Amino acid sequence: MEAREELRKLRESTGMNRKEFCEYFEIPYMTETDWELGNRRVPQYLLRLMAYKIQMEKLSVRNENAPEQK
């Protein structure tokens, strides 16, 4: 999967639109848009850091709806 697709899926997993996602991560809107459109390449380390933060802060919409495991 390409980095731009990973970024889009990551953003969609939070339920945020582009503007909200950019504000949350303090990324310029045009930078994030260029990443998703493939005009610029998002660094892999940044994708991993964003995924980690989302996981740690439990922002993923998919995880919120899943039943708790004990």
C-alpha positions as a Markdown table, in Angstrom:
| # | Residue | x | y | z |
|---|---|---|---|---|
| 1 | Met | 0.0 | 0.0 | 0.0 |
| 2 | Glu | 1.3 | 3.5 | -0.8 |
| 3 | Ala | 2.0 | 6.0 | 1.9 |
| 4 | Arg | -0.8 | 8.3 | 0.7 |
| 5 | Glu | -3.3 | 5.5 | 1.0 |
| 6 | Glu | -2.0 | 4.6 | 4.5 |
| 7 | Leu | -2.5 | 8.3 | 5.5 |
| 8 | Arg | -6.0 | 8.4 | 4.2 |
| 9 | Lys | -7.0 | 5.2 | 5.9 |
| 10 | Leu | -5.4 | 6.4 | 9.2 |
| 11 | Arg | -7.3 | 9.7 | 9.0 |
| 12 | Glu | -10.6 | 7.9 | 8.1 |
| 13 | Ser | -10.1 | 5.5 | 11.1 |
| 14 | Thr | -10.4 | 8.5 | 13.4 |
| 15 | Gly | -13.6 | 9.8 | 11.9 |
| 16 | Met | -11.9 | 13.2 | 11.3 |
| 17 | Asn | -12.1 | 15.2 | 8.1 |
| 18 | Arg | -8.9 | 16.6 | 6.7 |
| 19 | Lys | -9.3 | 19.9 | 8.5 |
| 20 | Glu | -9.8 | 18.3 | 11.9 |
| 21 | Phe | -7.0 | 15.9 | 11.3 |
| 22 | Cys | -4.6 | 18.7 | 10.3 |
| 23 | Glu | -5.6 | 20.8 | 13.4 |
| 24 | Tyr | -5.1 | 17.8 | 15.7 |
| 25 | Phe | -1.6 | 17.0 | 14.4 |
| 26 | Glu | -0.7 | 20.6 | 13.7 |
| 27 | Ile | 0.0 | 19.9 | 10.1 |
| 28 | Pro | -0.6 | 22.5 | 7.4 |
| 29 | Tyr | -3.8 | 21.7 | 5.5 |
| 30 | Met | -2.1 | 22.0 | 2.1 |
| 31 | Thr | 0.7 | 19.7 | 3.2 |
| 32 | Glu | -1.7 | 16.9 | 4.3 |
| 33 | Thr | -3.7 | 17.4 | 1.1 |
| 34 | Asp | -0.6 | 17.1 | -1.1 |
| 35 | Trp | 0.3 | 13.9 | 0.8 |
| 36 | Glu | -3.1 | 12.4 | 0.2 |
| 37 | Leu | -3.2 | 13.4 | -3.4 |
| 38 | Gly | 0.3 | 12.0 | -4.0 |
| 39 | Asn | 1.8 | 15.4 | -4.9 |
| 40 | Arg | 4.3 | 15.0 | -2.0 |
| 41 | Arg | 5.3 | 11.9 | -0.1 |
| 42 | Val | 4.5 | 11.5 | 3.5 |
| 43 | Pro | 7.6 | 10.3 | 5.5 |
| 44 | Gln | 7.1 | 6.7 | 6.8 |
| 45 | Tyr | 8.3 | 7.6 | 10.3 |
| 46 | Leu | 5.6 | 10.3 | 10.5 |
| 47 | Leu | 2.9 | 7.8 | 9.5 |
| 48 | Arg | 4.1 | 5.5 | 12.3 |
| 49 | Leu | 4.1 | 8.3 | 14.9 |
| 50 | Met | 0.6 | 9.4 | 13.9 |
| 51 | Ala | -0.7 | 5.8 | 14.1 |
| 52 | Tyr | 1.0 | 5.4 | 17.5 |
| 53 | Lys | -0.6 | 8.6 | 18.9 |
| 54 | Ile | -4.0 | 7.6 | 17.6 |
| 55 | Gln | -3.7 | 4.2 | 19.2 |
| 56 | Met | -2.5 | 5.6 | 22.5 |
| 57 | Glu | -5.1 | 8.2 | 22.7 |
| 58 | Lys | -7.8 | 5.8 | 21.5 |
| 59 | Leu | -9.0 | 8.1 | 18.7 |
| 60 | Ser | -9.8 | 5.3 | 16.3 |
| 61 | Val | -13.5 | 5.1 | 15.6 |
| 62 | Arg | -13.2 | 1.4 | 14.8 |
| 63 | Asn | -11.7 | 0.6 | 18.2 |
| 64 | Glu | -14.3 | 2.6 | 20.1 |
| 65 | Asn | -17.2 | 0.5 | 18.7 |
| 66 | Ala | -15.4 | -2.8 | 19.3 |
| 67 | Pro | -16.4 | -4.8 | 22.4 |
| 68 | Glu | -13.9 | -4.7 | 25.3 |
| 69 | Gln | -11.5 | -7.6 | 25.6 |
| 70 | Lys | -10.6 | -8.9 | 29.1 |
